[in-house]
Amino acid sequence: MGQRWGLRVMIGTFPCRTAKSPGSDPRGSRRPLLAFVHESSKMNRSPLPHDPLPFGARLPRVVVAPPGPASKALAARLSRTEARTVTWLSPEFPVFWTDARGANVRDADGNEYLDLNGAFGVAVAGHAHPRITEVIRRQAGRLAHGMGDIHPPRVKVELLERLAELAPWGPADTRILLANSGSEAVEAALKTALLATGRPGIVAFEGAYHGLTLGALASTFRDHFRGPFRERLYPGVGFVPFPDTMEDGESGAQAALEALEQALDDGEERGHPVGTVLLEPIQGRGGVRVPPPGFLREVARRARRRGALVLFDEIYTGLGRTGTLFALEAEGVVPDLLCIGKALGGGLPLSACMGPAAVMDAWPPSTGEAIHTSTFLGHPLACAAALAFLDVLEEEGLVERAQAMGETLVTQMAEALADIPGIRGIRGRGMFQGIVVGGPGWPEGVGGREVMLAALRRGLIVLPAGARGEVVELSPPLTLTTGQLEAAVEGLAEAVKEVALREST
């Protein structure tokens, strides 16, 4: 009695499919994917052999089944202070983070995970990139806060100039409004479109997610978000289908375009003439849905013909995620307004609404009392971090890496999932991919959430997406190593298989 006990079990020794990796053994190799340790409540935090890889480049390492006692204790404390609508608390979820670097996250119990969600897609350059954190440290020692629209920090000017160089309209013609979140950037763009066109109506798309502030929420499709606040939402928003290449094809695109024409007509008839057509080039929370080729160009053509501006929400897809700087480049279409965010701040809150002068100059000049601003507008820490992030993005070739690694991810993931029933497919672009479940042989009422929990137990962080949670969304850091990619593929395949088999018995 009272004897300490410990059982170390190496779980998940899977054949790595590395045949398509240059220089790899085409027969594959075997390696331990995950390590689990079960011990007493006084847990020894270092029972495993030392991992020679630095934190940030490591494989998953689970030392206590998540969520462990420390995370559970933090959940109990959180439940006593945070409004209950924010964090989902259950016996299986969440874990509480304490450290993150590269593609690794460590929780309060010492478990180390692979973050395959990139913290909602923010960590394009990885968590706590040393160049970015050093710039933040230096900036904090010089100027931690400015005065927004009154006495701006110099670093804001430098960032605006840099963003203008990257914008599709060219540096001389680009004008920018900075903001602190994706929702705020969308709000700024919606205001801009109204000023530029004088037409208040909006057409958005089924499955769209543009944020949860009231203006952006009116254009977000899912009733789970809209329902409680319907009476406060602008009524002049119409929704049309968003075609997915995998599921709808060209016929779906044509039907969506016809619905767009009808929505433009309806806006006129209802007294809400449409001045904005708002869409994501690839839907994110809607399920990583990629429209058929040519669809975005045709949307832009039809919208402009009717006097509406085209607003691309690239909060998730922008800045390298899809293998090009902006997802719009794959279609060769330039919008009238562009929203970016998430990755922009290098981990700090920052976003932007961008457009050509002909549109953005619809805003009146400031006379000392700006009609669109905020206390933290152009925050110097975020601006400095953004400049460092853009340097890393370019100098480390992360955009090109997203394209190449995305192809490898899809190839290896498709092979690993080939024998599992109920997989409808993998869709996306670059390092923005979704595993779609729910096909024949998949158990009823089960989807991405169950896979998320099974993956968490294996040290992998993913999130569900899609209207029914039928998609496992992947948006990992672009700094993911080859070994981490292989571990992610093997672990995800095991998680998907566990759910498919467990739930069907």
C-alpha positions in Angstrom: 0.0 0.0 0.0 1.1 3.5 -0.8 3.7 2.1 -3.2 4.4 4.4 -6.2 3.8 2.7 -9.5 4.6 3.6 -13.1 3.9 1.9 -16.4 5.5 3.2 -19.5 4.0 2.0 -22.7 5.2 3.1 -26.1 2.1 3.4 -28.3 1.7 3.9 -32.0 4.7 2.3 -33.8 3.5 2.8 -37.3 5.2 2.3 -40.7 6.1 5.8 -41.9 5.0 6.4 -45.5 8.1 8.2 -46.7 8.4 6.8 -50.2 7.6 10.1 -51.7 10.1 12.0 -49.6 13.5 12.7 -51.4 16.2 10.4 -50.1 13.9 8.3 -48.0 13.7 4.5 -47.9 10.8 3.5 -50.2 10.0 0.6 -47.9 9.3 3.0 -45.0 10.7 2.9 -41.5 9.2 2.3 -38.1 9.3 4.8 -35.4 7.5 5.5 -32.1 4.9 8.1 -32.8 3.6 8.8 -29.3 4.7 8.1 -25.8 2.3 7.7 -22.9 3.2 7.4 -19.2 0.7 6.5 -16.5 1.8 7.3 -12.9 0.5 8.3 -9.5 -0.9 11.7 -8.8 2.6 12.8 -7.8 3.6 12.6 -11.4 7.3 12.4 -12.4 7.5 14.9 -15.2 10.6 13.3 -16.8 10.1 9.6 -17.1 10.9 9.4 -20.8 14.3 9.5 -22.5 15.4 13.0 -23.3 14.2 14.2 -26.7 17.3 15.5 -28.5 15.2 17.8 -30.7 14.5 21.3 -29.5 11.0 22.2 -28.3 9.3 23.4 -31.4 10.5 20.6 -33.6 9.5 17.7 -31.4 7.0 14.9 -32.0 4.0 14.6 -29.6 4.9 13.5 -26.1 1.9 12.6 -23.8 2.9 11.9 -20.2 -0.6 11.9 -18.7 -3.9 11.4 -20.4 -5.3 14.8 -21.4 -6.7 16.7 -19.8 -4.5 16.0 -16.9 -5.0 17.1 -13.2 -3.4 20.5 -13.7 -5.7 21.3 -16.7 -8.7 20.0 -14.8 -7.9 22.3 -11.9 -7.5 25.2 -14.2 -10.9 24.4 -15.8 -12.5 24.5 -12.4 -11.0 27.9 -11.7 -12.0 29.2 -15.1 -15.6 28.1 -14.6 -15.8 30.3 -11.5 -14.7 33.5 -13.3 -15.3 33.4 -17.1 -18.7 33.9 -18.6 -20.0 30.3 -19.3 -20.6 31.0 -23.0 -16.9 31.2 -23.9 -14.9 28.0 -23.2 -16.4 24.5 -23.6 -15.5 22.6 -20.4 -16.0 18.8 -20.3 -14.2 15.8 -18.7 -12.3 15.4 -22.0 -11.6 19.0 -22.9 -9.7 21.4 -22.9 -6.1 21.4 -22.1 -4.5 24.6 -20.8 -1.4 25.8 -22.6 1.7 27.1 -20.8 4.3 27.2 -23.6 4.5 27.1 -27.3 7.3 27.2 -29.8 7.4 26.3 -33.5 4.8 23.6 -34.0 4.8 22.4 -30.4 2.5 23.4 -27.5 3.0 22.3 -23.9 0.2 22.1 -21.5 0.0 22.6 -17.7 0.6 18.8 -17.1 3.8 18.7 -19.2 2.2 17.1 -22.3 3.7 18.3 -25.6 1.5 18.5 -28.7 1.7 19.1 -32.4 -0.5 22.2 -33.1 -2.0 21.2 -36.4 -4.5 24.1 -36.2 -1.8 26.8 -35.9 -3.9 28.4 -33.1 -6.7 29.3 -35.4 -4.3 29.7 -38.3 -2.3 32.5 -36.6 1.0 30.6 -36.2 2.0 30.7 -39.9 5.6 31.3 -38.9 5.3 29.0 -35.9 4.7 29.9 -32.3 7.2 32.3 -30.7 9.5 32.6 -33.7 12.7 33.9 -32.1 13.1 36.8 -34.6 9.6 38.0 -33.9 9.8 37.6 -30.1 13.1 39.5 -30.1 11.5 42.4 -32.1 8.6 42.5 -29.7 11.0 42.6 -26.7 12.9 45.5 -28.2 9.8 47.4 -29.2 8.3 47.0 -25.7 11.4 48.5 -24.2 11.1 51.6 -26.5 7.4 52.3 -27.1 4.6 50.0 -25.9 1.7 52.1 -26.8 0.9 55.0 -29.1 -2.0 57.3 -29.7 -3.8 55.7 -32.6 -5.1 58.4 -34.9 -3.7 61.3 -32.9 0.1 60.8 -32.5 0.8 57.5 -34.4 4.0 55.5 -33.8 6.6 55.5 -36.5 6.5 51.7 -36.8 2.9 52.0 -38.0 4.0 54.0 -41.0 6.6 51.5 -41.8 4.1 48.6 -41.6 1.6 50.4 -43.9 4.3 51.0 -46.5 5.3 47.4 -46.3 1.7 46.2 -46.7 1.1 48.5 -49.6 4.0 46.9 -51.4 2.3 43.5 -51.1 -1.2 44.6 -52.0 -2.6 43.6 -55.4 -3.2 47.3 -56.4 0.5 48.3 -56.0 2.1 50.6 -53.4 1.1 53.9 -55.0 -2.6 53.1 -55.2 -3.2 51.2 -51.9 -4.8 52.6 -48.8 -5.1 50.7 -45.6 -7.1 50.8 -42.3 -5.5 48.8 -39.5 -7.6 47.0 -36.9 -7.1 44.6 -34.0 -9.1 41.6 -35.1 -10.5 39.9 -38.2 -14.0 41.0 -37.2 -12.9 44.6 -37.0 -11.3 44.5 -40.4 -14.5 43.2 -41.9 -16.5 45.9 -40.1 -14.1 48.5 -41.6 -14.5 47.0 -45.1 -18.3 47.0 -44.8 -18.3 50.7 -43.8 -15.9 51.4 -46.7 -18.2 49.7 -49.2 -21.2 51.7 -48.0 -19.4 55.0 -48.3 -18.1 54.1 -51.7 -21.3 52.9 -53.2 -24.1 54.4 -51.2 -25.8 51.0 -51.4 -26.3 49.3 -48.0 -27.3 45.8 -49.1 -24.9 42.9 -48.7 -24.7 39.5 -50.4 -22.8 36.8 -48.4 -22.5 33.1 -48.8 -23.9 30.0 -47.1 -21.2 28.6 -44.8 -19.5 32.0 -44.4 -17.8 33.1 -41.2 -16.8 36.7 -41.0 -16.7 37.3 -37.3 -19.1 37.8 -34.4 -19.3 41.6 -33.9 -22.7 42.8 -35.0 -21.9 44.1 -38.5 -19.7 41.0 -39.3 -22.2 38.7 -37.6 -25.0 39.9 -40.0 -22.9 38.4 -42.8 -22.0 35.2 -40.9 -24.2 32.3 -42.0 -24.5 29.9 -39.2 -27.7 30.3 -37.1 -25.9 29.1 -34.0 -24.1 32.5 -34.0 -26.8 34.6 -35.5 -29.9 33.4 -33.7 -29.6 34.9 -30.3 -29.0 38.4 -31.8 -31.2 38.3 -34.8 -33.2 41.4 -33.8 -30.0 43.5 -33.7 -28.7 42.4 -37.1 -28.9 44.4 -40.2 -31.7 42.9 -42.3 -30.4 43.7 -45.7 -28.1 40.7 -46.0 -28.9 37.9 -48.4 -27.1 34.5 -48.5 -26.4 32.5 -51.6 -24.9 29.0 -52.0 -21.1 28.6 -51.9 -20.1 25.9 -54.4 -17.4 23.4 -53.3 -15.3 21.8 -56.0 -15.3 18.3 -54.4 -19.1 18.2 -53.7 -20.8 20.5 -56.2 -18.6 20.9 -59.2 -19.4 23.2 -62.2 -23.1 22.7 -61.9 -23.0 23.9 -58.3 -21.0 27.0 -59.4 -23.6 27.8 -62.0 -26.4 27.4 -59.6 -24.6 29.7 -57.1 -24.1 32.4 -59.8 -27.8 32.3 -60.7 -28.6 32.7 -57.0 -26.2 35.6 -56.8 -28.1 37.4 -59.7 -31.4 36.7 -57.9 -30.0 38.1 -54.6 -28.9 41.3 -56.4 -32.4 41.6 -57.8 -34.0 41.0 -54.4 -31.9 43.6 -52.7 -33.3 46.3 -55.1 -36.9 45.1 -54.5 -36.5 45.0 -50.7 -35.1 48.5 -50.6 -31.6 47.3 -49.7 -29.7 47.8 -53.0 -26.5 45.7 -52.8 -23.2 47.5 -52.6 -21.1 44.6 -51.2 -20.6 41.0 -52.2 -18.6 39.5 -49.4 -16.9 36.1 -49.5 -13.9 34.0 -48.5 -11.9 32.7 -51.4 -11.7 29.4 -49.5 -14.2 29.0 -46.7 -12.5 28.2 -43.4 -14.9 27.4 -40.6 -17.4 26.5 -43.3 -15.4 23.4 -43.9 -12.3 24.3 -46.0 -14.5 24.5 -49.1 -12.7 25.5 -52.3 -14.9 26.9 -55.1 -14.5 25.6 -58.7 -12.0 27.4 -61.0 -13.3 30.6 -62.4 -16.1 31.1 -59.8 -14.4 34.0 -58.0 -13.8 35.8 -61.3 -17.4 35.4 -62.3 -18.7 36.6 -59.0 -16.6 39.7 -59.3 -17.8 40.3 -62.9 -21.4 40.0 -62.0 -21.2 42.0 -58.8 -19.4 45.0 -60.5 -21.8 44.9 -63.4 -24.6 45.6 -60.9 -22.8 48.4 -59.0 -21.5 46.3 -56.1 -18.0 46.0 -54.7 -16.3 42.7 -54.2 -14.9 42.2 -50.7 -12.5 39.2 -50.1 -12.1 38.1 -46.5 -8.6 36.5 -46.4 -8.3 36.7 -42.7 -7.6 32.9 -42.7 -6.3 32.3 -46.2 -4.0 35.3 -46.6 -0.2 35.6 -46.0 1.0 32.3 -47.3 -1.4 29.8 -45.9 -2.6 28.4 -49.2 0.7 28.4 -51.1 0.4 31.9 -52.5 0.7 35.2 -50.6 -3.1 35.6 -51.0 -5.5 32.9 -52.1 -6.9 35.3 -54.7 -3.7 34.8 -56.7 -4.8 31.3 -57.7 -7.8 32.8 -59.5 -6.1 35.8 -60.9 -8.8 38.1 -59.6 -8.3 41.4 -57.7 -11.1 42.4 -55.3 -12.2 45.9 -54.5 -11.5 45.4 -50.8 -9.3 42.9 -49.0 -9.2 41.9 -45.3 -6.2 40.2 -43.8 -5.4 39.2 -40.2 -4.6 36.2 -38.0 -1.0 35.6 -39.1 -0.3 39.3 -39.7 0.6 40.2 -36.2 3.0 37.3 -35.7 1.0 36.2 -32.7 -0.3 39.6 -31.6 -3.7 41.0 -32.4 -3.6 42.8 -35.8 -5.6 43.0 -39.0 -6.2 45.3 -41.9 -8.7 46.4 -44.5 -7.0 47.3 -47.8 -8.2 48.7 -51.0 -7.4 51.0 -53.9 -7.5 54.8 -53.4 -10.6 55.1 -55.6 -12.5 53.0 -53.1 -10.8 53.9 -49.8 -10.9 57.6 -50.5 -14.7 57.4 -50.0 -13.8 58.0 -46.4 -13.7 61.8 -45.6 -10.4 63.2 -44.5 -9.8 63.5 -40.8 -10.3 66.9 -39.3 -9.0 65.8 -35.9 -11.9 63.6 -34.8 -11.7 60.4 -36.8 -15.0 58.6 -37.6 -13.3 55.2 -37.5 -10.6 54.5 -35.0 -9.8 52.8 -31.7 -7.6 53.2 -28.7 -5.2 50.5 -29.9 -5.2 51.3 -33.6 -1.8 50.7 -35.0 -0.4 49.3 -31.8 3.4 49.6 -31.9 4.1 46.1 -30.5 1.7 44.5 -33.1 3.1 46.6 -35.9 6.7 45.7 -35.1 5.8 42.0 -34.8 4.0 42.2 -38.2 7.1 43.7 -39.9 9.2 40.9 -38.4 6.7 38.3 -39.5 6.7 39.5 -43.1 10.5 39.3 -43.0 10.3 35.7 -41.8 7.7 34.9 -44.4 9.8 36.1 -47.2 13.3 35.1 -46.1 12.4 31.6 -44.9 10.4 30.9 -48.1 7.3 29.9 -46.1 4.9 30.7 -48.9 6.7 28.2 -51.2 7.0 25.8 -48.4 3.2 25.9 -47.9 2.7 24.8 -51.5 5.2 21.9 -51.4 4.4 20.7 -47.9 0.6 20.9 -48.7 1.1 18.5 -51.6 3.0 16.1 -49.4 0.4 16.3 -46.7 -2.4 15.5 -49.0 -0.6 12.6 -50.7 0.4 11.0 -47.4 -2.9 11.7 -45.7 -4.9 10.1 -48.6 -2.7 7.0 -48.4 -3.0 6.7 -44.6 -6.8 7.1 -44.8 -7.4 4.8 -47.8 -8.6 1.8 -45.8 -10.8 3.7 -43.3 -14.5 3.7 -44.1 -16.5 6.9 -44.3 -13.8 9.2 -45.6 -15.4 11.4 -48.2 -12.2 13.1 -49.2 -9.5 15.7 -48.5 -9.9 19.2 -49.8 -8.1 22.5 -49.5 -5.0 24.3 -50.9 -1.5 24.5 -49.6 -1.3 24.0 -45.9 -5.0 24.7 -45.5 -6.7 21.3 -45.7 -9.8 19.5 -44.5 -10.5 15.8 -44.0 -14.2 15.3 -44.8 -15.8 12.4 -42.9 -19.4 11.2 -42.9 -19.4 9.1 -46.1 -20.8 5.5 -46.5 -19.7 3.4 -43.5 -19.2 6.3 -41.2 -21.3 6.1 -38.0 -24.3 8.4 -37.6 -24.0 11.5 -35.4 -20.2 11.4 -35.2 -17.8 13.9 -36.8 -14.9 16.2 -36.4 -15.4 16.8 -32.7 -14.9 13.1 -31.9 -11.8 13.0 -34.1 -10.5 16.1 -32.3 -10.8 14.4 -29.0 -9.1 11.2 -30.2 -6.3 13.3 -31.8 -5.8 15.2 -28.5 -5.2 12.0 -26.7 -2.4 11.3 -29.2 -0.9 14.7 -28.7 -2.4 16.4 -31.8 -4.4 19.6 -31.8 -7.0 19.9 -34.5 -10.5 21.5 -34.7 -13.7 20.5 -36.4 -15.2 22.6 -39.2 -18.2 22.5 -41.5 -21.9 23.0 -41.1 -22.3 19.7 -39.3 -18.8 19.5 -37.9 -18.0 16.9 -40.6 -14.5 18.3 -41.4 -11.3 17.9 -39.5 -9.5 21.2 -40.3 -5.8 21.4 -40.7 -3.9 24.7 -40.7 -0.5 24.0 -39.0 2.5 26.2 -38.8 4.4 26.4 -42.1 7.5 25.6 -40.1 6.3 22.1 -39.5 9.3 19.7 -40.0 9.2 16.6 -42.2 9.2 14.4 -39.1 6.4 16.3 -37.5 4.4 16.0 -40.8 4.8 12.3 -40.9 3.8 12.0 -37.2 0.8 14.1 -37.8 -0.4 12.0 -40.7 0.1 8.7 -38.8 -1.5 10.1 -35.6 -4.5 11.6 -37.4 -5.1 8.4 -39.3 -5.2 6.5 -36.1 -7.5 9.0 -34.5 -9.9 8.8 -37.4 -9.8 5.0 -37.4 -10.5 4.9 -33.7 -13.6 7.0 -34.0 -14.8 5.1 -37.1 -14.5 1.7 -35.5 -15.4 2.6 -31.9 -18.5 4.4 -32.8 -19.8 1.8 -35.2 -19.6 -1.1 -32.8 
